[in-house]
Amino acid sequence: MRTHHRTCPLCEAMCGLTLTLDGDQVVRVEGDRDDALSRGHICPKAAALPDLRDDPDRVRQPLRRDGDGWRPVSWGEALDDIAARLHALQSEHGGDSVAIYAGNPNVHNTSSLLALPLLLKGLRTKNRYSATSVDQLPHMFAATQVLGHQLLLGVPDLDHTDLLVVIGANPVASNGSIMSAPGAKARLEGIQRRGGRVIVIDPRRTETADLADAWLPIRPGTDAWLLLAMLHVVFADGREDLGHLADHTDGLDALRAAARACGPDAAAAITGVPAAQIVALANDLVTTPRAAVYGRMGACTQAHGGVVAWLLLALNAVTRHLDAVGGLMFAAPAIDPLDRRTGLGLGRGSYGRFHSRVRGLPEIGGELPVACLAEEIRTPGPGQVRALLTFAGNPVLSTPNGAQLERDLPSLDLLVCVDPYVNETSRHAHYILPPTSALERDHYDVVFHAVAVRNTARYAPAALPAPEGVRDDGHIALDLLIRLYRLRHGALDKRTLHARALRRMGWRRMLDVALRLGPYGAGFAGWMRKAPGLSLATLEASPHGVDLGPLTPQLPGRLPPEQPRVQLAPKLLLDALSSLGDPPAPGLVLIGRRHVRSNNSWMHNS
């Protein structure tokens, strides 16, 4: 019997776990009471984590389609054939004939997060899709326009706020989304214990609304009018206050002019929220020194998600709650995904550099909306998608109009799925390539530490050995990339050699370099004399994680040099206000629901 400490990778909360193992079997899963962030919180998904490793339906060796069935093949045979077929398709039909879809689990997987951007670049296709466009892309778009970087995503300072306004989010069930807040229910109750309030604005009386001090029902899809009206109240009384960002912000006058278009009475008729409550809520935000407005899935998955995400930032800014203690703040992670020096930094974000072939939809952040994937497969002509790679994704089940996508998948010349299951998508594949499970790989949350409600860092090595026939997701991506480069450029080309060097370097060394170069890092000058500061070794010596302190103001220092000022009224979003038009027509509307016992399509049999 032995004990192993690690982070649960099944959602954004990053809960610390204590596993009890008997040989290679997990016999108990508990919350890690000493975890620097979660302090013992655990949910039913984490308790079921061993089910994913031991599932009898798990694919444990590469499979190749053989008629109506499958036959096992070696990794070499599978990857050689896949690379050859991709190369042939792109040589004949162009780079865009190949598409790639990355599912939600990739952002919870260190190796995928590090390797997939290299494969995306190496594939030379604009047909890039991911779960991002059915989840949080409006927030990332607004962050790019307002703050200059798609990953400058504000999170409410739950542990210090006295007023939290939640719009279209259910943190009691999700434990935070774009807000890593394990034990969110206890944190919200903490606001109330210190005399603060929680107010929920949502069409449904959610688990969070049940806990809240007030629940304001709203008509689905009308959040933009509500936020405009609240801004209208703030500006009408002349009480706007940017705090320490006043000298680093542009666009206040343009925002004020835009807010004039929708007063509380007009918004009440559209949203169903009484005008008096709109005015009172705006006044509360102005008069409460520590307050935050937080919106999530309901704010995103609607026609005006980008506008709503922008207005959320703007409302926090003009009430002095952006980048302020108790307000909407920014984490200072040990590995900063904004820092390009580490090699792990992600691009600032983009919009409209290219468009989808059929409908002309713009790219955002280098990818197209997955809602157009089926039509790109189905519609003939130059650039038609003829091959699809999916990494840890089940788009038939989890993307818009999945039934149409399923009808189109059999027409592909090649479908390759990196997945542990024969599922709704992979059952149409020519190859299924099985990855390691969450307990069989090293883990560090590169992204979610950047949206956590407290600055922490935690690394865990693999808890269990992987079965002989599976491979790490990142190594699958790099092994495929190496073969593609070899076919295009030769075995000694610098791109081939670079990919091979990264493969040999491994994720541990890449993480160590990034930690040492980070804001808390040990650097390299003291490598031999074991200088103080973070490194992979110091995290390995702290299996419960390291507490790096509460959130602190980060702006303007974190703003990228390409956009060193906050833009409260970006032209793209101001122009989008004119597209609000008439409010949604009355009728039946389906809204999303978060459930604590499910997580997308990860847990088919659990």
N, C-alpha and C positions, 0 to 999 in steps of 0.2 A: 504494500500500500504506500502511495506517495501523494503529495499535494502539489498542485500546479496553479499558479496565478496568471490570469490573462484578462484581456478585454473582450467582451462580447462584440462580434462584428455584425450582428443581425439588424441593427438600426443605428440611428445617429447618436444615441444616448451615451455610448461608450461605457457601459456599466462594467465594473470590475467583477470578475468571477473567481471563485475558488473551486477548483476541480479536485475531487478525490479519485485516484486511479488505482485500479488493481491490475497490474501488468499493463496491457494495452486496452483495458476497458474502463470507461468512465462510469463510476458507480454512484457519484453524487455531484450535483452542481449547486453551489450556494453563492449568494452575493458576498463579495469581498468587503468585509466591514472596515478594513484598513485602506481601501482604495482612496486615492487622493481626491477623486471627483465624486464617485457615486456613493461612497460610505455605506455599502451593503445592499443597496437597492438591486432588485432582480425582478424580471417579469416572466410570464410563462414561456415566451419564446426562448429566452436564455436557458431555462430549465430543460428545454427540449433539444438543445444544441447537439447532444450526442446522437440524436435520431438521424441527423443528416449524414454523419459519418458511417453509421451502421445500417442504414436503410438497405434492405435486400434488393431494392430496385436500382440501386446506384450502379452506374456504368463504371467499370474498373479497368477497362482496356480500350484502346481505340477500336471503333467499329466502322466498317465500310458497308454501304448498302449493297445487298446481293439479291436482286429481284425484289420480292416483297419482304425480305428479312434482312438480317445483318450477319456479317462474319467478322471475327476478330482479326486485326492486322497489327503489324509492328508499328511503332512510332516512326521509324525511318521510312517505311513504305507509305504510310499515310501522309506525312509531311512532304515527302518528295513528290508524290502525285498531286497533292493540293497545290504546291508551289508551281509545278509545271503547268497545271491547268489554268491557274490564275495568270501566269505569265503569257500563256497562249491567248487567253481571252483579251487581255489588255493590249497585247501586240496587234491583234486583229481589229478590236473594237474601241480601243482607247482606254485611258485610265479610269474614266467614269463608269465603265461597264461593271466594275466591282464596287460593291457597297459593304459597309461594316456597321453593325449595330452593337452598342455596348450597353448592357443592362445595369441596373442599380447596384448589384453586388460588387462591381468593379471598384467603386469608390471606397468600399470597405476592405479592399484587398491591396496591401502594399505593393506587391509585385505587379499586379495589373495596372495600378495607378502609375507606376514608373515605366512600364514597358509599352502599354498601349499607345501613348502619344508617339513613340518611335515607329510603331507599326502603322499608325494612321498617316504619318508623314511619308513613310516608305511606300505605302500603297498608291500614293499620288492620285487620289480620287476626291471629288467634292461630295460624293454620296456617303457622307458620314452622319450617322444617326445615333441617338442614345436616349435613355430614360429622362434625360434632362428636359427635353422639350415637352414631356407630359407631367412635369413636376415643378421645377423651380426656375425655369428660364426667364420668366418676367422679372424675378428678383435680380438675377444676374445682369439682365439687360439694363434695368434701372440703375444698378450699382455702377455699371460701365459708364452710363451717361452722366450720372450725378457726381460720382466719386472717382471715376477714371480707371477703375479696375473691377472686373466681374466678380472677384472673390473678396472685395471689401463689403462683406455682408454683415450688417449690424445685428446684434443680439441684445435682447433686454437684460439689463443687469438685475436679474431676479432677486439676488440676495441682498440688494440695497434699495430697491424701488419701493415707493409708497403708493403708487397707483399704476396698475398694469391694465391696459386696454388690449383685449385680444380680439382680432378680427379674422374670422374664417380659419381658426386653428383650434386644435384640441390637445393641448400638451399633456393633460392628465392621461390620455390614451397613448399619445405618441412619445412622451417624455422629451418633447422638443423636436422640431424639424427646422433645419437651418438655425438651430438653437440646441446644442447638446446639453441637456439638462436632466441627467438621471435623477429619478425621484422627484419629478416635476410637481406631483401633487403635494408633497411635503414642502417644497419650496414656495408654492403658491399659498399654502396654509401659513407659511412663515410670514408672508406679506401681511396677512390678516392678523396674525398674532402681534405684530408690532404696530397695529393700528392702521395699516394700509388697506386698500381695496383692490379687488379684481373685478373688472367689468368685461363681459363677453358679448360680442356682436356676432350673431350667427343665425342662419335660418332654422337650425335644429337646436333643441335643448340638449347639448352634448354633456359628456361627463364633466368637462371643465365648467360648463354653464351651471351644472348642478352645484358645484362648489362655490361659484362666484357670488359676489355681493349683489350683482345685478346682471340680468340677461336681457339684451335688447334684440328681439327678433328683427330680421331684415329680409327684404325680398332678394332672392338670389340674383347676383350679377349687377347689383346697384351700389356696390361699395364706393365706386368712384364719386358718385353724387354726394354720398355721406361725407367723404373726406374733403371734397371741395367746400361743402357747407361749413364744416368745422374750421377750415382755413378762412372762409369768409367771415366767420364770427371773430376769429383772432385778429384779422386785418381791420375789420370794421371798427373795432374798439381801439385800434392803434397799439395793441399789446404784443406785437411780434418782437422777439428777442432772440438773437442768434448766439448770445453768450460769447465764448472765446473764439467762435468761428466767424464773428462779424467781419474781421479784417481779412478773411480768407474765403469769402463767399461772393459769388456773382448771381444775378438773376432775381433778386428779391422783388424789385419793382414789377418785373414781368409776371412773377408768381402772384403778386397781389392783384394785378389786373385780371389774371385768369380766374382767380377765386371770386371775383365780383359776379361772375355769370351764374352762380348757384347759391342762393341764400337758404336759410333753414326751412322756410315754408315750402319752397320749391322742392328741396330735397326730401322733406317729409312726405309729400305727395308721391314721390317716386320710390322711396325706400321703405315706407311704412314705419319708419322711426319718427315719433312725434318731434315737432320742431323744438319744443321746450327741452326735450332730452338731448337733442343735438347741441343746443346752446349751453346747457348745463355741463355736458361732457367737455366741450371746448373750453369753457371757463375753468373746469377742474384741471385740465392739462396746463393751463396758463398759471394757475395759482398753486399747484403742487410742485415743490422744488425738485422732487425726485419722481419722475413719471416716465413711462414708455408706452408707445403704441406698437403692437406687434401683429403682423398679419402673415398668413402662411398659405396652405393649399387652396382654401376657398378664395383667397385673394388672387391666386395665380390662375386657377383653372376656370377662366371665364373670358368673355370676349375682350375685356379691357384690363387684363392682368398687368400689362406693362405700365399703364397709367396708374393703376392702384398701387403698384410697388413704388413708383415714383412719389405719389402723394403721401404714402406712409413715411418715406424719408423726409419729405418736405415738412409734414406736420410735426414730426419730431424736431426738426431743425428750428422752425420758427417759434417753438415753445421752449427753446433752450434745453432740449432733452437729447440732442444728437451729440454723441461722444462726451456725455456728461455722466458722472456717477449716479446710478439709479435710473438712467435713461437707456437709450439705444446706443450700445457701445461696441467696441471692436476688440477681439482677443489679440493677444501678443504671443503667438505660438512659438514653441521651440524650433520647429521647422516651419519657416514662413513660406507659404505657397506663392506669395507675391515676389519673393526674392529670387531673381534669376541667377545670382552668383552661385547658388547651391547646386544648380543643375536640375532642381525639382520645381522651380518656379514656373507658373503657368502664365500664358499671355494675358494681356489686359482685357481682351474681349474685342469683338468687332461686330459690324452690322452691314449687310448688303454688299459684301465684296463679291459674291456670286449669288445666283438664284437657282431654284429647282427648275428642271427642264420642262415639266408639264404645266405647272400652275404659276411658275415664276415667283415662288415664295423666297424671301431673303434668308440667307444664312445669318445666324447669330452665334458668335463665339466659335466660328469655324464649322458649325454643323447645321444641317437642315432639319426642319421639323419632321418627326417620324410619321406624322399623319400623312405625308406624301410618299412614303416608301412604296406602298402597294401600287400606286399609279406609275411610279418610275419603273417598276418591274413589268407592269402590264402593257404600257404604251410603247409601241414599236418606234424605231427611229434612232438616229445617232445619239449615243449616250445612254441608251436603254440599259438598265441594270440587268446583267446576265448572271452574276454571281454574288452571293451574300455570305459574309462571315458574321456570326453572332458570338459574342463573348459574354457569358453569364447573363443571358437575356432570353426572355420568352415573349417576343413581341406579339405573337398571335393572341396571347392571353392578356397582355398588359399595355397594349397601345391602341389608339383609336381605330375603329373599324377592323378589328382583328379577324373577323370572319372573312372579309374581302382579302386580307393579306394571306390567310390560309389557302384561299382558292388560287392565289397567284404563285405561291411558293413552288408548286410542282413544275412550273414552267421554267424555272431557273436551270441553267446549265450546271451550276455547282452551288450547293448549300452546305456550309461547314458550321457546325455548332460546337463550341467549347462549353460543355455542360455535363453535369453528373447524372442527368436523367434523359430518358426518352420521353419528351413531353410534347405539348401541343405544337411547338415549333420544330423541335429536333426530330420528330417522327417523319418529317419530310426531307431530312438531310441526306446528303451523300456520304458525309463523314460526321461522326460524333467523337470528339476528343475529350477524354475525361480529366478534369482538374483535381487537385488536392482539395480536401475539405477544410473548413475553417480551423479545425483543431490540429491540422497537419502542416501548418505553415507559420512562419514568423509573422508578427503583427505589430504595426505602428500606424496610428491614424494620422496620416499626413493632412487630410482635409478637415476632419471634424474637430481637431484641437483648435482650428482657426475659427470655429463658430461656437465654442464652448462658453458657458456662463462663468467659468473660472479658468485661469491659465494653469494647465497641468501638462505632464508628458508621461507616457507609459509605453514600454516596449515589452513584448513577451515572445520568447522563442516558441517553436512548435511544441505542442504538448504530446503529440503522438507521431509515430512514424507513418509515412504515407504508404499505401499499398504499392506493390511493385509496378503495376501497369498504369499509374496516373502520373501527371506532371504538374508542376507549379504553373499557374496561368501565365505569369510573366515570361517564364521560359518557353512556353508554347508560342507566345507572340514573337519572342526573339528568334527562336529556332525557325519559324516560318519566314521571318524577315531576312535572316541570313541566307536562306535558300533562294528567296526572290532576288536579293542583291547579287548572289553568285550567278544566277541565270542572266541577269541584265548586264552585269559589269565584270564578272570574272571573280575567281577566288581571292585574288590579291588586291582587288579594288579597295580604296580607303574606306568606303562605306561598309563593305563586307567585313573588313578587319575591325572597324569601330564597333559594329554590332557584336562581333565575336568577343571583343575585349570587354564589352559591357556584360555579356553572358558570363564570362569568367570572373569578372569583378564581383558580381553578386549583390543582392539587395542589402545585406548587412553593411558592407563597406560603403555603399552609396548613402545609407542612412547615417552612418557614423560621420561622414564628411559633412552632410547637411546639418547635423546636430552641432558639430564643432564650429561651423560657420554661422550658426544662428545667433540670436540675441542673447542667449544664455550659455553659449558654447565655450568649450575649453580651448578652442583654437588649435593650432598645430605647433606653435613654438614650444609649448610645454609637453608635447606628446611623450617624450622619453621620461620626463620628470613628473608625469601624472599631474598636470596643472588642474586647479579647481575649475569647475564648470561642467556643462553637460557634454557627454559623449555617449556612445552606445554602451561602453563599459559601466558608466555611472548609472544608466537606466537599468542595465541588467542586474546591478547590485541593489536596485530598489524595485523589487517585484510588485509592489503595490502602487507604483507610480511616484512622481515627484510633484509637489505642490509649488507652483511658481507665482502664486499670489492672485489677488482679485483683479478684475478688469480695471484698467486705468485709461484716461484719455490718450488717444493715439493720433489725433489729427491736429495740424496738417501734416505731421511727420510721415504718416503712412501713405499719403496721397502720392501717386506716381509722378515723376518729374515731367512726364508728357502732359499732365493735367494737374498742376499744383494747387488748384482752387476748387472748392465745392461749387457745382453748377446747379442752382436750384430750379432753373427753367431751361433745360436742354431743348433745342429747337425741335428735335424729333418728337419729344413728348408733348411739347406745347401744340405742335401740329396735330397730334393724336387726339387732343381734347376736342377738336372740331368733329372727330368721328364718333364721339359719344352718341350724338343724335338722340333719337327717341329711346326711352328706357325699354327694357325687355317687356314684351307683351304678356298679359296675364295668361296663365295656363299651367299645366303640369311641368315641373322642372325637376330633373334628377340631380342630386348633389352627392359629393363624395362623402365617405364615412371611414374614419380610422378605427380599427379594432385592435385591442391590445394582444389578442391571440392570433393575429395573422400578420404576414409581412409579404406583400406582393405575391409572387408565385414561388417563393423560395422553398416552402415547406409542404410539398404536395402530400406527403403521407404522415404528417405529424400534427 
